[in-house]
Amino acid sequence: MSRFPLATSTWDEEEQDALQRVIGSGRFSMGPEVAAFEAEFARFAGSRHAVMVNSGSSANLAMVAALRHTQNPALRLMPGDEVIVPAVSWSTTFFPLHQYGLHLKFVDIDRETLNYDLTALAGAIGERTRAVMAVNLLGNPNDFDAIRTIIGTRQVVLIEDNCESMGATFGGRQCGTFGVMGTFSTFFSHHISTMEGGLVVTDDEELYHILLALRAHGWTRNLPKLNRVTGEKSDDPFEESFRFVLPGYNLRPLEMSGALGRAQLAKLPRLVEGRRANGAGWAEAMAGHPLFRIQREIGESSWFGFSLVLRPETGLTRREVLARLDALGFETRPIVSGNFTKNPVLRLMDHSLHGSMSHAEEIDTHGFFIGNHHYDMQEAIAILAGFRG
């Protein structure tokens, strides 16, 4: 166990009680606890609808699938359509887009915020562009005012992968709600944990109903009687038991995960407050550090972790630095995927690169991150602030 780990548990008696409540109910598959968590999460996010699934990766899959099956021509994505993506994100930001036959156009990141290089993004949007995937990296919001200005009046759909940034806000609004849909993760290492889990939020009723069907086999069973997929369901539950209307999946969460989500969501404001307090201390202590550059905050980050980019002029290698930090008890990881465009899997994917990925390459070769938590991390911050290799 590292002295300064990447992730720690935020569970206590409330989560234990939530699990026991489900065990006592005898209902383990998706049910009323999941439905209650969805309603509570929608209120937290400020969205009309939330759909829980079994992971953040599944949330991205469901989001992309919903845009394929919508009847709204302003939102529908068809095979061959171009979607702009940042060069740095998790693999399952990208894979659902490929799996639905979309062309991925990679754009470099800003070397300070680690989100989109806004100048590059503006130059990347062209006549083929049908969507922009905004990824809020390591808790840090994108500049959504700038992105909306860049998109302007063009028929380009904005969607959000907010899996690393639950609780982050921009202009007082929760990240994950700036696009027509946004995704969240509740995996163990994230801001709240339901063991495995994820959510999609949206204000669009048709997309919400599509998500409900896609999540569970593409059947009608979980749709309301009056819905935007089939119109009106039969009153005969037997008839609607195995009626399939969309090519769906089984992305359903466990009832235990829903109950855990309710307990964790009640703690989220305090958890984010603790992470932000550490973030403020981190930014102050690391300002002008001779070895490292840190992430510049946009809006109000929820500080998933603390990124460090080794300055090339130091003469140190990342391998040397990581070894010394490991000896001090720091668990480290690459900054998400690093430069994802270097991965061999891209040979199998329809994609293009808009210009150089030089900033993504810099964090690929010189960057890493350490964990942030809800509890006081002043000791870790002080050690890093005084670290000279």
DRENDO-1510 file (C-alpha; in Angstrom, 1 decimal, always signed):
<recs>
REC; n; res; u; v; w
REC; 1; MET; +0.0; +0.0; +0.0 .
REC; 2; SER; +1.5; +3.3; -1.1 .
REC; 3; ARG; +1.9; +6.1; +1.5 .
REC; 4; PHE; +0.2; +8.4; -1.0 .
REC; 5; PRO; -2.1; +6.2; -3.1 .
REC; 6; LEU; -4.0; +7.1; -6.3 .
REC; 7; ALA; -7.4; +6.1; -4.8 .
REC; 8; THR; -8.9; +5.5; -1.4 .
REC; 9; SER; -12.3; +4.4; -0.1 .
REC; 10; THR; -14.9; +6.9; +1.0 .
REC; 11; TRP; -17.2; +4.2; +2.3 .
REC; 12; ASP; -18.4; +3.9; +5.9 .
REC; 13; GLU; -21.4; +2.6; +7.8 .
REC; 14; GLU; -23.8; +4.3; +5.4 .
REC; 15; GLU; -22.6; +2.3; +2.4 .
REC; 16; GLN; -22.6; -0.9; +4.5 .
REC; 17; ASP; -26.2; -0.1; +5.5 .
REC; 18; ALA; -27.1; +0.5; +1.8 .
REC; 19; LEU; -25.7; -2.9; +0.8 .
REC; 20; GLN; -27.6; -4.6; +3.7 .
REC; 21; ARG; -30.8; -2.8; +2.6 .
REC; 22; VAL; -30.5; -4.4; -0.8 .
REC; 23; ILE; -29.6; -7.8; +0.6 .
REC; 24; GLY; -32.6; -7.7; +2.8 .
REC; 25; SER; -34.9; -6.7; +0.0 .
REC; 26; GLY; -34.0; -9.8; -2.1 .
REC; 27; ARG; -34.0; -7.6; -5.3 .
REC; 28; PHE; -30.5; -7.5; -6.8 .
REC; 29; SER; -31.0; -6.6; -10.4 .
REC; 30; MET; -31.8; -3.1; -11.5 .
REC; 31; GLY; -34.8; -1.8; -9.5 .
REC; 32; PRO; -36.1; +1.0; -7.2 .
REC; 33; GLU; -32.7; +1.9; -5.7 .
REC; 34; VAL; -31.2; +2.5; -9.2 .
REC; 35; ALA; -34.3; +4.6; -10.1 .
REC; 36; ALA; -34.0; +6.6; -6.9 .
REC; 37; PHE; -30.3; +7.3; -7.5 .
REC; 38; GLU; -31.0; +8.4; -11.1 .
REC; 39; ALA; -33.6; +10.9; -9.8 .
REC; 40; GLU; -31.2; +12.2; -7.1 .
REC; 41; PHE; -28.3; +12.4; -9.6 .
REC; 42; ALA; -30.4; +14.3; -12.1 .
REC; 43; ARG; -31.2; +16.9; -9.4 .
REC; 44; PHE; -27.6; +17.2; -8.5 .
REC; 45; ALA; -26.5; +17.7; -12.1 .
REC; 46; GLY; -29.4; +20.1; -12.9 .
REC; 47; SER; -30.5; +17.8; -15.7 .
REC; 48; ARG; -34.0; +16.6; -16.5 .
REC; 49; HIS; -32.9; +12.9; -16.9 .
REC; 50; ALA; -30.2; +10.6; -15.7 .
REC; 51; VAL; -29.7; +7.0; -16.7 .
REC; 52; MET; -27.4; +4.7; -14.7 .
REC; 53; VAL; -25.4; +2.0; -16.4 .
REC; 54; ASN; -22.7; -0.4; -15.3 .
REC; 55; SER; -19.6; +1.8; -16.1 .
REC; 56; GLY; -18.5; +5.1; -17.4 .
REC; 57; SER; -17.3; +3.3; -20.5 .
REC; 58; SER; -20.8; +1.9; -21.0 .
REC; 59; ALA; -22.2; +5.4; -20.5 .
REC; 60; ASN; -20.1; +6.6; -23.5 .
REC; 61; LEU; -21.3; +3.7; -25.6 .
REC; 62; ALA; -24.9; +4.4; -24.7 .
REC; 63; MET; -24.5; +8.1; -25.5 .
REC; 64; VAL; -23.0; +7.5; -28.9 .
REC; 65; ALA; -25.6; +4.8; -29.7 .
REC; 66; ALA; -28.4; +7.2; -28.8 .
REC; 67; LEU; -27.1; +9.7; -31.3 .
REC; 68; ARG; -27.2; +7.0; -34.0 .
REC; 69; HIS; -30.8; +6.0; -33.2 .
REC; 70; THR; -32.4; +9.4; -32.6 .
REC; 71; GLN; -35.0; +10.6; -35.2 .
REC; 72; ASN; -33.9; +14.2; -34.7 .
REC; 73; PRO; -31.8; +15.0; -37.8 .
REC; 74; ALA; -30.1; +17.8; -36.0 .
REC; 75; LEU; -28.6; +15.3; -33.6 .
REC; 76; ARG; -28.3; +12.1; -35.6 .
REC; 77; LEU; -24.8; +10.7; -36.3 .
REC; 78; MET; -24.4; +8.4; -39.3 .
REC; 79; PRO; -21.5; +6.2; -40.3 .
REC; 80; GLY; -18.8; +8.4; -41.9 .
REC; 81; ASP; -19.7; +11.5; -40.0 .
REC; 82; GLU; -16.7; +13.3; -38.5 .
REC; 83; VAL; -16.4; +13.7; -34.7 .
REC; 84; ILE; -13.7; +15.8; -33.2 .
REC; 85; VAL; -11.9; +14.4; -30.2 .
REC; 86; PRO; -8.9; +15.5; -28.0 .
REC; 87; ALA; -5.6; +13.6; -28.3 .
REC; 88; VAL; -5.6; +12.8; -24.6 .
REC; 89; SER; -8.4; +10.9; -23.0 .
REC; 90; TRP; -9.4; +7.4; -21.9 .
REC; 91; SER; -9.7; +4.7; -24.6 .
REC; 92; THR; -13.5; +4.3; -24.2 .
REC; 93; THR; -13.9; +8.0; -25.1 .
REC; 94; PHE; -12.9; +7.0; -28.6 .
REC; 95; PHE; -13.9; +3.3; -29.1 .
REC; 96; PRO; -17.7; +3.8; -29.2 .
REC; 97; LEU; -17.3; +6.4; -31.9 .
REC; 98; HIS; -15.3; +4.0; -34.0 .
REC; 99; GLN; -17.7; +1.1; -33.2 .
REC; 100; TYR; -20.5; +3.2; -34.7 .
REC; 101; GLY; -18.6; +3.9; -37.9 .
REC; 102; LEU; -17.7; +7.5; -37.2 .
REC; 103; HIS; -14.5; +9.3; -38.4 .
REC; 104; LEU; -12.4; +10.5; -35.4 .
REC; 105; LYS; -10.5; +13.7; -36.0 .
REC; 106; PHE; -7.9; +14.1; -33.3 .
REC; 107; VAL; -7.0; +17.6; -32.0 .
REC; 108; ASP; -4.1; +18.6; -29.7 .
REC; 109; ILE; -4.6; +19.7; -26.1 .
REC; 110; ASP; -3.6; +22.9; -24.4 .
REC; 111; ARG; -0.3; +22.2; -22.6 .
REC; 112; GLU; -1.5; +24.0; -19.5 .
REC; 113; THR; -5.2; +23.1; -19.1 .
REC; 114; LEU; -4.8; +19.6; -20.6 .
REC; 115; ASN; -8.1; +20.1; -22.4 .
REC; 116; TYR; -8.7; +21.2; -26.0 .
REC; 117; ASP; -6.2; +23.6; -27.6 .
REC; 118; LEU; -8.9; +26.0; -28.5 .
REC; 119; THR; -7.0; +27.5; -31.5 .
REC; 120; ALA; -6.5; +24.0; -32.9 .
REC; 121; LEU; -10.2; +23.1; -32.2 .
REC; 122; ALA; -11.4; +26.2; -34.1 .
REC; 123; GLY; -9.2; +25.2; -37.1 .
REC; 124; ALA; -10.4; +21.6; -37.0 .
REC; 125; ILE; -14.1; +22.1; -37.4 .
REC; 126; GLY; -15.0; +21.8; -41.0 .
REC; 127; GLU; -17.9; +20.9; -43.4 .
REC; 128; ARG; -17.8; +17.2; -42.4 .
REC; 129; THR; -17.8; +17.8; -38.7 .
REC; 130; ARG; -21.0; +16.7; -37.0 .
REC; 131; ALA; -20.0; +16.5; -33.4 .
REC; 132; VAL; -17.4; +17.6; -30.8 .
REC; 133; MET; -16.6; +15.4; -27.9 .
REC; 134; ALA; -15.5; +17.6; -25.0 .
REC; 135; VAL; -13.5; +15.7; -22.3 .
REC; 136; ASN; -12.9; +17.4; -19.0 .
REC; 137; LEU; -9.6; +16.0; -17.9 .
REC; 138; LEU; -8.6; +15.2; -14.3 .
REC; 139; GLY; -11.5; +17.2; -12.9 .
REC; 140; ASN; -10.8; +20.3; -15.0 .
REC; 141; PRO; -13.6; +21.9; -17.0 .
REC; 142; ASN; -13.2; +22.9; -20.6 .
REC; 143; ASP; -13.9; +26.6; -21.5 .
REC; 144; PHE; -17.4; +26.0; -22.7 .
REC; 145; ASP; -18.0; +29.6; -23.5 .
REC; 146; ALA; -15.1; +29.4; -26.0 .
REC; 147; ILE; -16.3; +26.1; -27.4 .
REC; 148; ARG; -19.8; +27.4; -28.0 .
REC; 149; THR; -18.4; +30.4; -29.7 .
REC; 150; ILE; -16.2; +28.2; -31.9 .
REC; 151; ILE; -19.2; +26.0; -32.9 .
REC; 152; GLY; -21.4; +29.0; -33.4 .
REC; 153; THR; -24.5; +28.4; -35.6 .
REC; 154; ARG; -23.1; +25.3; -37.3 .
REC; 155; GLN; -25.1; +22.1; -37.0 .
REC; 156; VAL; -22.4; +20.5; -34.7 .
REC; 157; VAL; -23.5; +18.4; -31.7 .
REC; 158; LEU; -21.6; +18.9; -28.5 .
REC; 159; ILE; -21.3; +15.9; -26.2 .
REC; 160; GLU; -19.3; +15.5; -23.0 .
REC; 161; ASP; -17.2; +12.8; -21.4 .
REC; 162; ASN; -17.2; +14.0; -17.8 .
REC; 163; CYS; -16.2; +10.7; -16.3 .
REC; 164; GLU; -13.1; +12.2; -14.5 .
REC; 165; SER; -14.8; +15.4; -13.4 .
REC; 166; MET; -17.9; +14.8; -11.4 .
REC; 167; GLY; -18.6; +18.0; -9.3 .
REC; 168; ALA; -16.6; +20.3; -11.6 .
REC; 169; THR; -18.4; +23.5; -12.5 .
REC; 170; PHE; -18.0; +26.2; -15.2 .
REC; 171; GLY; -19.9; +29.4; -14.7 .
REC; 172; GLY; -21.7; +27.9; -11.8 .
REC; 173; ARG; -23.1; +25.0; -14.0 .
REC; 174; GLN; -22.2; +21.3; -13.5 .
REC; 175; CYS; -19.9; +19.9; -16.1 .
REC; 176; GLY; -21.5; +17.1; -18.0 .
REC; 177; THR; -24.5; +19.3; -18.8 .
REC; 178; PHE; -23.1; +21.6; -21.5 .
REC; 179; GLY; -23.6; +19.1; -24.3 .
REC; 180; VAL; -26.8; +17.4; -25.4 .
REC; 181; MET; -25.6; +14.5; -23.3 .
REC; 182; GLY; -22.9; +14.0; -20.7 .
REC; 183; THR; -21.3; +11.0; -19.1 .
REC; 184; PHE; -20.0; +10.2; -15.6 .
REC; 185; SER; -18.2; +7.4; -13.9 .
REC; 186; THR; -18.6; +6.0; -10.4 .
REC; 187; PHE; -15.7; +3.5; -10.5 .
REC; 188; PHE; -13.7; +3.0; -7.3 .
REC; 189; SER; -11.0; +5.6; -8.1 .
REC; 190; HIS; -13.5; +8.4; -9.0 .
REC; 191; HIS; -15.2; +11.1; -7.0 .
REC; 192; ILE; -17.9; +8.7; -5.8 .
REC; 193; SER; -17.8; +4.9; -6.0 .
REC; 194; THR; -20.5; +2.4; -6.6 .
REC; 195; MET; -17.9; -0.3; -7.2 .
REC; 196; GLU; -18.5; -0.2; -11.0 .
REC; 197; GLY; -21.0; +2.2; -12.5 .
REC; 198; GLY; -21.7; +5.2; -14.7 .
REC; 199; LEU; -24.4; +7.6; -15.8 .
REC; 200; VAL; -25.6; +9.6; -18.8 .
REC; 201; VAL; -27.5; +12.8; -18.2 .
REC; 202; THR; -29.6; +14.7; -20.8 .
REC; 203; ASP; -32.5; +17.2; -21.0 .
REC; 204; ASP; -33.7; +15.6; -24.3 .
REC; 205; GLU; -36.7; +13.4; -23.7 .
REC; 206; GLU; -36.3; +11.3; -26.9 .
REC; 207; LEU; -32.6; +10.6; -26.1 .
REC; 208; TYR; -33.6; +9.7; -22.6 .
REC; 209; HIS; -36.1; +7.1; -23.8 .
REC; 210; ILE; -33.6; +5.7; -26.3 .
REC; 211; LEU; -31.1; +5.3; -23.5 .
REC; 212; LEU; -33.6; +3.4; -21.4 .
REC; 213; ALA; -34.2; +1.0; -24.3 .
REC; 214; LEU; -30.5; +0.6; -25.3 .
REC; 215; ARG; -29.5; +0.0; -21.7 .
REC; 216; ALA; -31.6; -3.2; -21.4 .
REC; 217; HIS; -31.5; -5.3; -24.6 .
REC; 218; GLY; -33.3; -2.7; -26.8 .
REC; 219; TRP; -36.6; -3.8; -25.4 .
REC; 220; THR; -39.7; -1.7; -24.5 .
REC; 221; ARG; -40.2; -3.0; -21.0 .
REC; 222; ASN; -38.5; -0.1; -19.3 .
REC; 223; LEU; -40.1; +2.6; -21.4 .
REC; 224; PRO; -43.0; +4.7; -20.1 .
REC; 225; LYS; -46.4; +4.0; -21.6 .
REC; 226; LEU; -46.2; +7.1; -23.7 .
REC; 227; ASN; -42.7; +7.4; -25.1 .
REC; 228; ARG; -40.6; +8.8; -27.9 .
REC; 229; VAL; -39.4; +5.5; -29.2 .
REC; 230; THR; -42.6; +3.5; -29.9 .
REC; 231; GLY; -45.3; +6.1; -29.3 .
REC; 232; GLU; -47.6; +4.2; -27.0 .
REC; 233; LYS; -47.0; +0.8; -25.3 .
REC; 234; SER; -49.5; -1.9; -24.9 .
REC; 235; ASP; -51.1; -2.2; -21.4 .
REC; 236; ASP; -50.4; -5.9; -21.6 .
REC; 237; PRO; -47.1; -6.5; -19.7 .
REC; 238; PHE; -46.8; -10.0; -21.3 .
REC; 239; GLU; -46.8; -8.5; -24.8 .
REC; 240; GLU; -44.2; -5.9; -23.8 .
REC; 241; SER; -41.9; -8.4; -22.0 .
REC; 242; PHE; -39.7; -9.3; -25.0 .
REC; 243; ARG; -40.5; -6.7; -27.6 .
REC; 244; PHE; -37.3; -5.4; -29.1 .
REC; 245; VAL; -37.2; -2.1; -31.0 .
REC; 246; LEU; -33.5; -1.0; -30.9 .
REC; 247; PRO; -30.3; -3.0; -31.2 .
REC; 248; GLY; -29.4; -2.6; -27.6 .
REC; 249; TYR; -27.1; -4.0; -25.0 .
REC; 250; ASN; -27.2; -5.2; -21.4 .
REC; 251; LEU; -25.6; -2.3; -19.6 .
REC; 252; ARG; -27.8; -2.5; -16.5 .
REC; 253; PRO; -26.3; -1.7; -13.1 .
REC; 254; LEU; -26.8; -3.8; -10.0 .
REC; 255; GLU; -29.4; -2.7; -7.4 .
REC; 256; MET; -26.5; -2.6; -4.9 .
REC; 257; SER; -24.7; +0.0; -7.1 .
REC; 258; GLY; -27.8; +2.2; -7.1 .
REC; 259; ALA; -28.0; +2.0; -3.3 .
REC; 260; LEU; -24.3; +2.8; -3.0 .
REC; 261; GLY; -24.7; +5.7; -5.3 .
REC; 262; ARG; -27.4; +7.3; -3.1 .
REC; 263; ALA; -25.2; +7.0; +0.0 .
REC; 264; GLN; -22.2; +8.4; -1.9 .
REC; 265; LEU; -24.0; +11.2; -3.6 .
REC; 266; ALA; -25.1; +12.6; -0.2 .
REC; 267; LYS; -21.4; +12.9; +0.6 .
REC; 268; LEU; -20.3; +14.4; -2.8 .
REC; 269; PRO; -20.4; +18.1; -1.8 .
REC; 270; ARG; -18.1; +17.4; +1.1 .
REC; 271; LEU; -15.8; +15.1; -1.0 .
REC; 272; VAL; -15.5; +17.8; -3.7 .
REC; 273; GLU; -14.9; +20.5; -1.1 .
REC; 274; GLY; -12.0; +18.5; +0.3 .
REC; 275; ARG; -10.5; +17.9; -3.1 .
REC; 276; ARG; -10.8; +21.6; -3.9 .
REC; 277; ALA; -9.1; +22.6; -0.7 .
REC; 278; ASN; -6.2; +20.3; -1.6 .
REC; 279; GLY; -6.2; +21.7; -5.2 .
REC; 280; ALA; -5.9; +25.3; -3.9 .
REC; 281; GLY; -3.0; +24.2; -1.7 .
REC; 282; TRP; -1.4; +22.4; -4.5 .
REC; 283; ALA; -1.6; +25.3; -6.9 .
REC; 284; GLU; -0.1; +27.7; -4.4 .
REC; 285; ALA; +2.7; +25.4; -3.3 .
REC; 286; MET; +3.7; +24.3; -6.8 .
REC; 287; ALA; +3.6; +27.7; -8.5 .
REC; 288; GLY; +6.9; +28.2; -10.4 .
REC; 289; HIS; +8.3; +24.9; -9.3 .
REC; 290; PRO; +11.7; +24.4; -10.9 .
REC; 291; LEU; +11.1; +20.8; -12.0 .
REC; 292; PHE; +7.4; +20.6; -12.8 .
REC; 293; ARG; +4.5; +22.3; -14.5 .
REC; 294; ILE; +1.0; +21.7; -13.2 .
REC; 295; GLN; -2.4; +21.9; -14.7 .
REC; 296; ARG; -4.0; +25.3; -15.0 .
REC; 297; GLU; -7.6; +25.3; -13.6 .
REC; 298; ILE; -10.5; +26.4; -15.7 .
REC; 299; GLY; -13.8; +27.2; -13.9 .
REC; 300; GLU; -13.9; +25.2; -10.7 .
REC; 301; SER; -12.1; +21.9; -11.0 .
REC; 302; SER; -13.1; +18.9; -8.9 .
REC; 303; TRP; -9.4; +17.9; -8.9 .
REC; 304; PHE; -9.5; +14.2; -9.8 .
REC; 305; GLY; -5.7; +14.1; -9.4 .
REC; 306; PHE; -2.6; +16.3; -9.6 .
REC; 307; SER; -0.8; +16.3; -12.9 .
REC; 308; LEU; +3.0; +17.0; -13.1 .
REC; 309; VAL; +4.8; +17.6; -16.3 .
REC; 310; LEU; +8.6; +17.4; -16.0 .
REC; 311; ARG; +10.3; +20.5; -17.5 .
REC; 312; PRO; +12.6; +19.2; -20.3 .
REC; 313; GLU; +15.4; +21.6; -19.3 .
REC; 314; THR; +15.9; +19.9; -15.9 .
REC; 315; GLY; +18.1; +17.2; -17.3 .
REC; 316; LEU; +16.2; +14.6; -15.4 .
REC; 317; THR; +14.3; +11.7; -17.0 .
REC; 318; ARG; +10.8; +10.8; -16.0 .
REC; 319; ARG; +11.9; +7.3; -15.2 .
REC; 320; GLU; +14.4; +8.7; -12.6 .
REC; 321; VAL; +11.8; +11.0; -11.1 .
REC; 322; LEU; +9.2; +8.2; -10.8 .
REC; 323; ALA; +11.6; +5.9; -9.1 .
REC; 324; ARG; +12.5; +8.6; -6.5 .
REC; 325; LEU; +8.8; +9.4; -6.0 .
REC; 326; ASP; +8.0; +5.8; -5.6 .
REC; 327; ALA; +10.6; +5.6; -2.8 .
REC; 328; LEU; +8.9; +8.5; -1.1 .
REC; 329; GLY; +5.6; +6.5; -1.2 .
REC; 330; PHE; +3.8; +8.2; -4.2 .
REC; 331; GLU; +1.7; +6.0; -6.5 .
REC; 332; THR; +1.8; +7.4; -10.0 .
REC; 333; ARG; +0.2; +6.9; -13.4 .
REC; 334; PRO; +0.5; +8.4; -16.9 .
REC; 335; ILE; -1.8; +11.3; -17.6 .
REC; 336; VAL; -4.7; +9.2; -18.8 .
REC; 337; SER; -3.7; +7.8; -22.1 .
REC; 338; GLY; -0.8; +10.2; -22.8 .
REC; 339; ASN; -0.9; +10.8; -26.6 .
REC; 340; PHE; -3.6; +8.4; -27.6 .
REC; 341; THR; -2.7; +8.7; -31.3 .
REC; 342; LYS; +0.5; +6.7; -30.8 .
REC; 343; ASN; -1.5; +3.6; -29.8 .
REC; 344; PRO; -1.4; +0.6; -32.3 .
REC; 345; VAL; -5.2; +0.3; -32.1 .
REC; 346; LEU; -5.5; +3.4; -34.3 .
REC; 347; ARG; -4.5; +1.2; -37.3 .
REC; 348; LEU; -8.0; -0.3; -37.0 .
REC; 349; MET; -9.9; +3.0; -36.7 .
REC; 350; ASP; -11.1; +5.5; -39.2 .
REC; 351; HIS; -9.3; +8.6; -38.1 .
REC; 352; SER; -7.2; +11.7; -39.0 .
REC; 353; LEU; -4.9; +14.1; -37.1 .
REC; 354; HIS; -5.5; +17.8; -37.3 .
REC; 355; GLY; -2.0; +19.2; -37.2 .
REC; 356; SER; +0.7; +18.3; -34.7 .
REC; 357; MET; +0.0; +16.5; -31.4 .
REC; 358; SER; +3.0; +18.2; -29.8 .
REC; 359; HIS; +1.4; +19.1; -26.5 .
REC; 360; ALA; -0.1; +15.6; -26.1 .
REC; 361; GLU; +3.3; +14.2; -27.0 .
REC; 362; GLU; +4.9; +16.3; -24.3 .
REC; 363; ILE; +2.7; +14.9; -21.5 .
REC; 364; ASP; +3.1; +11.5; -23.1 .
REC; 365; THR; +6.9; +11.6; -22.6 .
REC; 366; HIS; +7.2; +14.0; -19.6 .
REC; 367; GLY; +3.9; +13.8; -17.7 .
REC; 368; PHE; +2.3; +11.8; -14.9 .
REC; 369; PHE; -0.2; +12.3; -12.1 .
REC; 370; ILE; -0.6; +11.5; -8.4 .
REC; 371; GLY; -3.9; +11.0; -6.6 .
REC; 372; ASN; -6.0; +13.6; -4.8 .
REC; 373; HIS; -8.4; +12.9; -2.1 .
REC; 374; HIS; -11.1; +14.4; +0.1 .
REC; 375; TYR; -8.9; +14.4; +3.2 .
REC; 376; ASP; -6.0; +16.8; +4.0 .
REC; 377; MET; -3.0; +16.2; +1.8 .
REC; 378; GLN; -0.7; +18.9; +3.0 .
REC; 379; GLU; +2.1; +16.4; +3.8 .
REC; 380; ALA; +2.1; +15.1; +0.3 .
REC; 381; ILE; +1.9; +18.6; -1.2 .
REC; 382; ALA; +4.8; +19.8; +0.9 .
REC; 383; ILE; +7.0; +16.9; -0.1 .
REC; 384; LEU; +6.3; +17.5; -3.8 .
REC; 385; ALA; +6.8; +21.3; -3.4 .
REC; 386; GLY; +10.2; +20.6; -1.9 .
REC; 387; PHE; +11.2; +17.8; -4.3 .
REC; 388; ARG; +14.2; +18.6; -6.4 .
REC; 389; GLY; +15.0; +15.2; -7.8 .
</recs>
